[in-house]
Amino acid sequence: MREVAYADLPALAGQEIGVSDWVEISQERIDRFADVTEDRQWIHVDVERARREVGGTVAHGFLTLSMIPVLSQGTWRIEGVSRSLNYGCNKLRFTDVVPAGARIRMRNELLSAEPKTGGLLLTSRYTIEVEGKERPALIAEWLALVFP
């Protein structure tokens, strides 16, 4: 994990900040996400049908997206920040599936750090990779507002 001072953020624009550890996306995690979101589409939760028809269950795209905060914590820690707020996404693409049981990790690239309302608006490109696959599962241009 990379430790970064708040004041140094603008100078890091355009750099890869770090790569998270691998995290397994188990069927249990997929099922729990389905329960919380009430999205129980068979491709996510019906193991037998998914195995027959498409080779196995896959994670919800929004489950993969929701892993960004925890994966990001493994890539960097910003020192001198009193609070950080999710500010949304500029771009988001689900470019491949995450099969149940696969492991994912995230690459964190800081695109910009611009002054905004007493803090810095960070624009990052997060790329979620699936172990053993060439194409990433998700690419997001994510915004966060951080305050000293």
Helices and strands as residue ranges (DSSP letters): E 2-5, G 6-12, E 15-19, E 23-24, H 27-37, H 42-45, H 47-54, H 61-66, H 68-73, E 76-79, E 83-94, E 103-116, E 119-130, E 138-147
